Amino acid sequence: MTTSAFPAGASSAAPEAAAVDRYRHRYIIAIAVTMAAMLELIDTSIVNVAVPHMMGNLGAELDEITWVSVGYIIANVIVIPMSPWLSAYFGRRRYLTGSIILFVIASMFCGASSQLASLVFWRVIQGIGGGALLSTAQATLWESFPPEEISIGQAMYGVGVMVGPTIGPTLGGWIVDNWNWPWIFYINLPIGAVAAAMTWMYVTDSEFQERAKKVDWLGVGLLATAVGSLQWMLERGERMDWFESPFIVTLTVISAVSATWLVIHELRTDEPVIDFHILRDRHLSTGVVMGTMLGFALFGSVFVLPVFLQTLHGFTANQTGLVILPGAIASAVTMAILGKRLRMATDGRPVIVLGSVLFGVCMWQLASLTYDSGQRDLFWPLVLRGVGLGFIFIPLNNITLANLRPRDLAQGTGMLNLARQLGGSLGIAVMATMLTRFTREKKALLAERLTVTAPDALSRLDAYARGLTSRGINPALAKHGAAAVLDRALTVQASVLAFSRIYIWSGIALLAVLPLMLLWRSGKGRAAAAVDLH
C-alpha cells in the first residue's frame, strides 16, 4: 500500500499547486526533525557527566552504571537500520511522531528511576525511540525541500548532528551542578513534546514507500544480534583486554556469523528489513565507507580530547564542553553558509577534499600540544576542525544519495547513519586501546632514558625528596614520595606523546579514504528524488 504525501485538498489535476503545498512547511518540518535528532544525540553524551552522582544515588558500581550508556547505544544502533522499514510499515508520520513520544515517555521514567535496573530498562526503551530520529529525519528532509534547496535542509540537519554531541557534556554538567541528575532526562520532556506536536501537524507520509505485507522476523532477529553483539564488543573490548577475553571472542563470532547470515537472508527474501541490493549503487557504497571513516576519525578525536583535558589538566566536564563548543559553532555556521551556497549541480568533491585537509591540519596542530598548552592553544585548531567537518558533511550526503530512487532514500540514509555511528564506536574503541598502549610504550622508553642518564634522574629524585622533607615529611617516606612524583611526571609526558600520535592517526584515517572519491561517476548531487519529486 502506497501512502500519498499530498496534503488533504491537493488535486492531482493541479500538480504545480500540490508541489507548492508540499514544500510550504519545509522549514517547520526541518526544525521539528532537527530538534528530535538533537535530543537523540545529546542523550548519548549528557549522562556521562552525571555518572558519579548516579552511582552514589543508586548504589551502583562503575561497571554496573556504564549500562546506562551502553544499553542506550546498543538499542539505538539496532533500530537505525530498521527505521526505513518501520517508517514504511507504520507510515512516516505515525512512526516518527510515535518514536519521539516513546523517547519522551522513557526520559520521564529514566528521571523517576530509583533503582539501577529500572534506569537501564528505560534507557534501552529511550534508545529504541531515539533510533528513528536520525535516518528518518534525514530522509524526511529530502522530500520536504525543493531540489534547489535540498542542501539547506541537509545543512539544518547537519547543524543538529554536529552540535548535539558537543553540547551534551556542557549542558549535563550545568544541570548536575545546579539541579540534580534526573533533570538531564526531564529536560527532554518540553522539547520532545514540541517536536512531536510539530511532527504530527506538518510531516506527511512518504508517497514513495510501500508497506511490507509481512514482517521479516528472521531479519529483525539477525540484525539485532549482529549489530548488538558488535556494539557490545566495541564498548567492552578495551577494559576486557580485547581478544584475550573469551567473552569478547564469543561476541565477535556471534556478530560475524549473524551478519553473514543476515546479508544472505536479506538478499534472498522478497520483503527484507534491510535492502542490501541498493549497495550496488557505486555512490552509496563508496559514501558508506567514507561515512564510516568520517565517524571513526571524528568520534575518535572527539573522545580523546576530553580525556586529555580532564586527566592531565583537571578540567571538569562543563569546562571541557566550553572548550569544544566554539568548534561546534564553527561547524554549524559553515554548514549554514554552505547549505545556502552549494547547489546540487555543483561538484562537491573539491569541497570534501578541502574539508578533509582542514581536518588533517587541525589534527597536526593538536599533535603539537604539550602539557603546558592551555585553552587558547586549542581554540583555533578546534574552530578549524569545525569548519572542515562543515565542508565534508553536506556534499558527502548529497553525492552518496545522488543516484538512489526516491523509494530507496530512506534505506540509503539509514545505511549512511549506521555506518557513521558504527565507525564512531570503532574509532572510540581503537583510540582508547591505542592511548593505553602508546602511553605504556612511551613511558617505558622515557624510563629507559632516565636509567641511561642516571645522574640526572638521581638529582631529580634528590630534589623532590628534599622538597618533601622541607614540608616535615619523614626522610624515608620522602624518598618514596619523590619516586611517585617522578613516576607521575613520566606518565604525564608519556600521555602527551601518546595523544600526539593518536591525533596524527585520526587525520591520516580520514585523508586515506579520499582516493575512493574516484569511484564516483560524478561529484554532483542531483538526487533522483529531487528530480522525480518535480
C-alpha positions as CSV (number, residue, x, y, z in Angstrom):
1,M,0.0,0.0,0.0
2,T,1.5,3.3,-1.0
3,T,0.6,6.4,1.1
4,S,0.4,9.7,-0.6
5,A,2.5,12.7,0.6
6,F,0.0,15.1,-0.9
7,P,-1.9,17.1,1.8
8,A,-5.6,16.9,2.0
9,G,-7.2,19.1,-0.6
10,A,-4.5,18.8,-3.1
11,S,-5.6,17.7,-6.6
12,S,-3.7,15.5,-9.0
13,A,-5.0,17.8,-11.7
14,A,-3.1,20.6,-10.2
15,P,0.5,19.3,-9.8
16,E,2.1,22.7,-9.5
17,A,-0.2,23.8,-6.7
18,A,0.4,20.4,-5.0
19,A,4.2,20.9,-5.3
20,V,4.0,24.3,-3.8
21,D,1.8,23.0,-1.0
22,R,4.1,20.1,-0.4
23,Y,7.1,22.4,0.3
24,R,5.1,25.1,2.2
25,H,6.0,23.9,5.7
26,R,9.6,22.8,4.9
27,Y,11.3,25.0,7.4
28,I,8.9,24.0,10.2
29,I,9.5,20.3,9.3
30,A,13.2,20.9,9.3
31,I,13.1,22.5,12.8
32,A,10.9,19.7,14.2
33,V,13.0,16.8,12.9
34,T,16.3,18.5,13.7
35,M,15.1,19.1,17.3
36,A,14.3,15.4,17.6
37,A,17.7,14.4,16.1
38,M,19.5,16.7,18.6
39,L,17.6,15.2,21.5
40,E,18.8,11.7,20.5
41,L,22.4,12.8,20.1
42,I,22.6,14.9,23.2
43,D,21.4,11.9,25.3
44,T,24.3,9.8,24.0
45,S,26.8,12.0,25.9
46,I,24.8,14.0,28.5
47,V,24.7,11.1,31.0
48,N,28.5,10.7,31.2
49,V,28.9,13.8,33.4
50,A,26.3,12.5,35.8
51,V,27.8,9.0,36.3
52,P,29.3,9.8,39.8
53,H,26.0,11.2,41.0
54,M,24.1,8.2,39.7
55,M,26.5,5.8,41.4
56,G,26.0,7.5,44.7
57,N,22.3,7.8,44.4
58,L,21.6,4.3,43.1
59,G,24.3,2.5,45.0
60,A,25.8,1.1,41.8
61,E,29.4,0.2,40.9
62,L,31.2,1.7,37.8
63,D,30.8,-1.5,35.7
64,E,27.1,-1.5,36.5
65,I,26.4,2.2,35.8
66,T,28.0,2.0,32.4
67,W,25.0,0.1,31.2
68,V,23.1,3.3,31.4
69,S,25.1,4.4,28.4
70,V,25.8,1.0,26.8
71,G,22.1,-0.1,26.8
72,Y,21.0,3.2,25.1
73,I,23.7,3.0,22.4
74,I,23.1,-0.7,21.6
75,A,19.3,-0.2,21.3
76,N,20.0,2.9,19.1
77,V,22.3,1.2,16.6
78,I,19.9,-1.8,16.3
79,V,16.9,0.4,15.4
80,I,18.8,2.8,13.0
81,P,19.0,0.4,10.1
82,M,15.4,-0.9,10.8
83,S,14.0,2.7,10.7
84,P,13.3,2.8,6.9
85,W,11.3,-0.4,7.1
86,L,9.5,0.6,10.2
87,S,8.7,4.0,8.6
88,A,7.2,2.4,5.6
89,Y,5.3,-0.2,7.7
90,F,3.6,2.3,10.1
91,G,3.7,5.4,7.9
92,R,6.4,8.0,8.4
93,R,4.2,10.5,10.2
94,R,3.0,8.0,12.8
95,Y,6.4,6.3,13.2
96,L,8.4,9.5,13.7
97,T,5.8,11.1,16.0
98,G,5.4,7.8,17.9
99,S,9.2,7.5,18.3
100,I,9.5,11.0,19.7
101,I,6.7,10.3,22.2
102,L,8.3,7.0,23.2
103,F,11.6,8.8,23.7
104,V,9.9,11.5,25.9
105,I,8.0,8.9,28.0
106,A,11.2,6.9,28.5
107,S,13.0,10.1,29.5
108,M,10.4,10.8,32.2
109,F,10.7,7.3,33.6
110,C,14.6,7.5,33.5
111,G,14.5,10.6,35.6
112,A,12.0,9.0,38.1
113,S,14.0,5.7,38.4
114,S,15.1,4.9,41.9
115,Q,16.9,1.6,41.0
116,L,19.6,0.8,38.5
117,A,17.6,-1.9,36.8
118,S,14.7,0.4,36.0
119,L,17.0,3.1,34.8
120,V,18.8,0.8,32.4
121,F,15.5,-0.6,31.2
122,W,14.1,2.8,30.4
123,R,17.4,3.9,28.8
124,V,17.0,0.9,26.4
125,I,13.5,2.0,25.6
126,Q,14.7,5.5,25.1
127,G,17.4,4.2,22.7
128,I,14.7,2.3,20.7
129,G,12.7,5.6,20.4
130,G,15.8,7.6,19.5
131,G,16.9,5.2,16.7
132,A,14.2,6.6,14.4
133,L,15.2,10.2,15.0
134,L,18.3,10.2,12.7
135,S,17.8,8.4,9.5
136,T,14.1,9.0,9.3
137,A,14.6,12.7,10.0
138,Q,17.2,13.0,7.2
139,A,15.1,11.1,4.7
140,T,12.1,13.3,5.6
141,L,14.1,16.4,4.7
142,W,15.0,15.1,1.3
143,E,11.3,15.1,0.3
144,S,10.4,18.2,2.2
145,F,12.6,20.6,0.3
146,P,12.5,21.5,-3.4
147,P,15.6,20.4,-5.4
148,E,17.3,23.8,-5.3
149,E,17.0,24.0,-1.5
150,I,17.9,20.4,-0.5
151,S,21.3,21.5,0.7
152,I,19.7,24.0,3.0
153,G,17.6,21.2,4.6
154,Q,20.6,19.0,4.9
155,A,22.6,21.8,6.5
156,M,19.9,22.3,9.1
157,Y,20.0,18.6,9.9
158,G,23.8,18.7,9.9
159,V,23.9,21.5,12.5
160,G,21.9,19.3,14.9
161,V,24.2,16.3,14.2
162,M,27.4,18.3,14.9
163,V,26.2,20.5,17.8
164,G,24.2,17.8,19.6
165,P,27.0,15.6,20.9
166,T,29.1,18.7,21.7
167,I,26.7,20.5,24.0
168,G,25.7,17.2,25.8
169,P,28.5,17.3,28.4
170,T,28.3,21.1,28.8
171,L,24.5,21.0,29.3
172,G,24.8,17.9,31.5
173,G,27.5,19.5,33.7
174,W,25.5,22.7,34.2
175,I,22.3,20.7,35.1
176,V,24.1,18.4,37.6
177,D,25.9,21.4,39.2
178,N,22.7,23.5,39.6
179,W,19.9,20.9,40.0
180,N,20.3,17.1,40.1
181,W,20.9,14.2,37.7
182,P,17.2,13.3,37.0
183,W,16.9,16.7,35.2
184,I,19.2,15.6,32.4
185,F,16.3,13.4,31.4
186,Y,13.4,15.8,32.4
187,I,14.9,18.5,30.1
188,N,13.8,16.3,27.2
189,L,10.1,16.5,28.1
190,P,9.1,20.0,26.9
191,I,11.4,20.0,23.9
192,G,10.3,16.5,22.8
193,A,6.6,17.4,23.3
194,V,7.0,20.4,21.0
195,A,8.9,18.3,18.4
196,A,6.3,15.6,18.5
197,A,3.4,18.1,18.0
198,M,5.2,19.8,15.1
199,T,5.9,16.5,13.5
200,W,2.3,15.3,13.8
201,M,1.0,18.5,12.4
202,Y,3.3,19.1,9.4
203,V,5.2,15.9,8.5
204,T,3.4,13.7,5.9
205,D,3.9,10.1,4.9
206,S,6.3,9.4,2.0
207,E,4.5,8.9,-1.3
208,F,7.3,6.5,-2.5
209,Q,7.4,4.0,0.3
210,E,5.3,0.8,0.3
211,R,4.2,-1.1,3.4
212,A,5.5,-4.6,3.6
213,K,2.8,-7.3,3.5
214,K,4.7,-9.4,6.1
215,V,7.2,-8.9,8.9
216,D,10.7,-10.3,8.3
217,W,11.1,-11.6,11.8
218,L,14.3,-13.6,11.0
219,G,15.9,-10.5,9.5
220,V,14.9,-8.4,12.6
221,G,16.4,-11.0,14.9
222,L,19.6,-11.4,12.9
223,L,20.0,-7.6,12.7
224,A,19.6,-7.2,16.4
225,T,22.0,-10.0,17.2
226,A,24.7,-8.9,14.7
227,V,24.7,-5.1,15.4
228,G,24.0,-5.5,19.2
229,S,26.9,-8.0,19.6
230,L,29.3,-5.8,17.6
231,Q,28.4,-2.7,19.6
232,W,28.7,-4.6,22.9
233,M,32.1,-5.9,21.8
234,L,33.3,-2.4,20.9
235,E,32.0,-0.9,24.2
236,R,33.7,-3.6,26.4
237,G,36.7,-4.6,24.4
238,E,39.3,-2.2,25.9
239,R,38.5,-2.9,29.6
240,M,38.4,-6.7,29.0
241,D,41.7,-6.7,27.0
242,W,40.0,-7.5,23.7
243,F,40.6,-10.9,22.3
244,E,42.4,-12.1,25.4
245,S,38.8,-12.4,26.8
246,P,36.7,-15.4,25.8
247,F,33.6,-13.2,26.2
248,I,34.9,-10.7,23.6
249,V,35.8,-13.6,21.3
250,T,32.3,-15.0,21.7
251,L,30.7,-11.7,20.9
252,T,32.9,-11.3,17.8
253,V,31.9,-14.8,16.5
254,I,28.2,-14.2,17.1
255,S,28.3,-10.8,15.4
256,A,30.2,-12.2,12.3
257,V,28.0,-15.2,11.9
258,S,24.8,-13.2,12.4
259,A,25.9,-10.5,10.0
260,T,26.8,-13.1,7.3
261,W,23.5,-14.9,7.7
262,L,21.7,-11.5,7.7
263,V,23.1,-10.5,4.4
264,I,22.4,-13.9,2.7
265,H,18.9,-13.9,4.1
266,E,18.0,-10.3,3.2
267,L,19.3,-10.8,-0.4
268,R,17.0,-13.8,-0.9
269,T,13.8,-12.6,0.8
270,D,11.2,-10.6,-1.1
271,E,10.4,-8.0,1.6
272,P,13.7,-7.6,3.6
273,V,14.0,-5.4,6.6
274,I,17.2,-4.0,5.0
275,D,17.6,-3.9,1.3
276,F,21.2,-4.6,0.6
277,H,20.6,-4.5,-3.1
278,I,20.9,-0.7,-3.1
279,L,24.6,-1.1,-2.2
280,R,25.1,-1.9,-5.9
281,D,25.0,1.8,-6.4
282,R,28.6,2.9,-6.5
283,H,27.8,6.3,-5.0
284,L,26.1,4.8,-2.0
285,S,28.6,2.0,-1.3
286,T,31.5,4.4,-1.6
287,G,29.8,7.0,0.6
288,V,29.0,4.4,3.3
289,V,32.8,3.5,3.5
290,M,33.7,7.2,3.7
291,G,31.0,7.8,6.2
292,T,32.4,5.0,8.4
293,M,35.9,6.6,8.3
294,L,34.4,10.0,9.0
295,G,32.8,8.7,12.1
296,F,36.0,6.8,13.0
297,A,38.1,10.0,12.8
298,L,35.6,12.4,14.2
299,F,34.3,10.4,17.2
300,G,37.8,9.0,17.9
301,S,39.3,12.5,18.1
302,V,36.3,13.9,20.0
303,F,36.7,11.1,22.5
304,V,40.4,11.7,23.0
305,L,40.3,15.5,23.6
306,P,38.2,15.4,26.8
307,V,40.4,12.7,28.2
308,F,43.4,14.9,27.6
309,L,41.8,17.9,29.2
310,Q,40.2,16.1,32.2
311,T,43.0,13.7,33.1
312,L,46.0,15.9,32.5
313,H,44.6,19.4,33.2
314,G,41.9,18.6,35.7
315,F,39.1,20.2,33.6
316,T,35.5,19.4,34.6
317,A,33.1,18.1,32.0
318,N,31.4,21.5,31.9
319,Q,34.8,23.3,31.3
320,T,35.7,20.7,28.6
321,G,32.4,21.3,26.8
322,L,33.0,25.1,26.8
323,V,36.4,24.4,25.2
324,I,34.9,22.2,22.4
325,L,31.8,24.4,21.9
326,P,33.5,27.1,19.5
327,G,34.4,24.3,17.1
328,A,30.8,23.1,17.0
329,I,29.6,26.6,16.4
330,A,32.1,27.0,13.6
331,S,30.8,23.7,12.1
332,A,27.2,24.9,12.3
333,V,28.0,28.3,10.7
334,T,29.9,26.7,7.9
335,M,27.1,24.3,7.1
336,A,24.6,27.1,7.2
337,I,26.6,29.1,4.7
338,L,27.4,26.1,2.5
339,G,23.8,24.9,2.5
340,K,22.7,28.2,1.1
341,R,25.5,28.5,-1.4
342,L,26.1,24.9,-2.6
343,R,23.9,23.7,-5.4
344,M,23.1,20.2,-6.3
345,A,24.7,20.6,-9.7
346,T,28.0,21.7,-8.1
347,D,30.8,19.2,-8.0
348,G,31.2,18.6,-4.2
349,R,34.4,16.6,-4.3
350,P,36.8,19.6,-4.1
351,V,34.8,20.8,-1.1
352,I,35.2,17.4,0.6
353,V,38.9,17.4,-0.1
354,L,39.2,20.9,1.3
355,G,37.3,19.9,4.5
356,S,39.5,16.8,4.9
357,V,42.7,18.8,4.5
358,L,41.4,21.3,7.1
359,F,40.6,18.4,9.5
360,G,44.1,17.0,8.9
361,V,45.8,20.4,9.6
362,C,43.8,20.5,12.9
363,M,45.0,17.1,13.9
364,W,48.5,18.1,13.1
365,Q,48.1,21.2,15.3
366,L,46.6,19.2,18.2
367,A,49.5,16.7,17.9
368,S,51.8,19.6,18.7
369,L,50.2,20.3,22.0
370,T,52.3,19.9,25.2
371,Y,51.4,19.6,28.8
372,D,51.7,23.4,29.2
373,S,49.2,24.0,26.4
374,G,46.1,25.8,27.5
375,Q,42.6,26.7,26.3
376,R,43.9,29.4,24.0
377,D,46.1,26.9,22.2
378,L,43.0,24.7,21.4
379,F,40.7,27.5,20.2
380,W,41.8,27.9,16.6
381,P,42.6,24.2,15.9
382,L,39.1,23.2,17.0
383,V,37.5,26.0,15.0
384,L,39.5,24.8,12.0
385,R,38.2,21.2,12.6
386,G,34.6,22.5,12.8
387,V,35.0,24.3,9.5
388,G,36.5,21.2,7.9
389,L,33.7,19.0,9.1
390,G,31.1,21.5,7.8
391,F,32.7,21.3,4.4
392,I,32.6,17.5,4.4
393,F,29.1,16.7,5.8
394,I,26.7,18.3,3.2
395,P,28.5,17.3,-0.1
396,L,29.2,13.8,1.2
397,N,25.5,13.3,1.9
398,N,24.4,14.8,-1.4
399,I,26.8,12.7,-3.5
400,T,26.3,9.5,-1.6
401,L,22.5,9.6,-2.1
402,A,22.6,11.2,-5.6
403,N,21.6,8.2,-7.7
404,L,19.1,6.5,-5.4
405,R,15.4,6.2,-6.4
406,P,13.1,8.1,-4.2
407,R,11.7,4.9,-2.6
408,D,15.3,3.9,-1.6
409,L,16.3,7.2,0.0
410,A,15.2,6.1,3.5
411,Q,17.2,2.9,3.2
412,G,20.2,4.9,2.0
413,T,20.1,7.4,4.8
414,G,19.7,4.5,7.3
415,M,22.8,2.8,6.0
416,L,24.8,6.1,6.0
417,N,23.8,6.9,9.6
418,L,24.5,3.4,10.8
419,A,27.9,3.5,9.1
420,R,28.8,6.8,10.8
421,Q,27.6,5.5,14.2
422,L,29.5,2.2,14.0
423,G,32.5,4.0,12.6
424,G,32.4,6.3,15.6
425,S,32.1,3.3,18.0
426,L,35.0,1.7,16.3
427,G,37.0,4.9,16.5
428,I,36.4,5.3,20.2
429,A,37.4,1.7,20.9
430,V,40.5,1.8,18.8
431,M,41.6,5.2,20.1
432,A,41.1,4.1,23.7
433,T,43.2,1.0,23.1
434,M,45.9,3.0,21.3
435,L,46.0,5.6,24.1
436,T,46.6,2.9,26.7
437,R,49.3,1.1,24.6
438,F,51.1,4.2,23.4
439,T,51.2,5.6,26.9
440,R,52.7,2.3,28.2
441,E,55.3,2.2,25.4
442,K,56.3,5.9,25.7
443,K,56.6,5.6,29.5
444,A,58.9,2.5,29.2
445,L,61.0,4.4,26.6
446,L,61.3,7.5,28.9
447,A,62.1,5.4,31.9
448,E,64.9,3.7,29.9
449,R,66.4,7.0,29.0
450,L,66.3,8.1,32.7
451,T,68.2,4.9,33.6
452,V,70.8,5.7,30.9
453,T,71.2,9.2,32.3
454,A,71.1,8.1,35.9
455,P,72.9,11.2,37.4
456,D,70.1,13.4,36.1
457,A,67.4,11.1,37.4
458,L,69.1,10.9,40.8
459,S,69.4,14.6,41.0
460,R,65.7,15.0,40.2
461,L,64.8,12.4,42.9
462,D,67.0,14.1,45.4
463,A,65.4,17.5,44.6
464,Y,61.9,16.0,45.0
465,A,62.9,14.3,48.3
466,R,64.4,17.5,49.7
467,G,61.3,19.4,48.9
468,L,59.1,16.9,50.7
469,T,61.4,16.7,53.7
470,S,61.3,20.5,54.0
471,R,57.5,20.1,54.5
472,G,58.0,18.0,57.5
473,I,57.7,14.6,55.9
474,N,59.8,11.7,57.2
475,P,63.0,11.3,55.0
476,A,62.3,7.6,54.3
477,L,58.7,8.5,53.2
478,A,60.0,11.4,51.3
479,K,62.1,9.1,49.1
480,H,59.0,7.0,48.2
481,G,57.1,10.2,47.6
482,A,59.8,11.5,45.3
483,A,59.7,8.3,43.3
484,A,55.9,8.6,43.0
485,V,56.3,12.2,41.8
486,L,58.8,11.2,39.2
487,D,56.6,8.3,38.1
488,R,53.7,10.7,37.7
489,A,55.9,13.1,35.6
490,L,56.8,10.2,33.4
491,T,53.2,9.2,33.0
492,V,52.1,12.7,32.1
493,Q,54.8,13.1,29.5
494,A,54.1,9.7,28.0
495,S,50.4,10.5,27.8
496,V,51.1,13.7,26.0
497,L,53.2,11.8,23.4
498,A,50.5,9.2,23.1
499,F,47.8,11.8,22.5
500,S,50.1,13.3,19.8
501,R,50.3,10.0,17.9
502,I,46.5,9.4,18.1
503,Y,45.7,12.8,16.6
504,I,48.1,12.1,13.7
505,W,46.4,8.8,13.1
506,S,43.0,10.4,13.2
507,G,44.0,12.8,10.4
508,I,45.6,10.0,8.3
509,A,42.4,7.8,8.7
510,L,40.2,10.5,7.0
511,L,42.7,11.5,4.4
512,A,43.4,7.9,3.4
513,V,39.9,7.4,2.1
514,L,39.8,10.4,-0.2
515,P,41.0,8.4,-3.2
516,L,37.7,6.5,-3.0
517,M,36.0,9.5,-4.5
518,L,37.4,8.5,-7.8
519,L,34.8,5.7,-7.8
520,W,32.0,8.2,-8.0
521,R,30.9,8.9,-11.5
522,S,30.2,12.5,-10.6
523,G,30.6,14.8,-7.7
524,K,27.2,16.4,-8.3
525,G,24.3,15.9,-6.0
526,R,21.4,15.8,-8.5
527,A,19.4,13.4,-6.4
528,A,16.9,11.2,-8.3
529,A,14.5,12.0,-5.5
530,A,14.8,15.7,-6.3
531,V,14.2,15.2,-10.0
532,D,11.3,12.7,-9.6
533,L,9.5,14.8,-7.0
534,H,9.2,17.6,-9.6
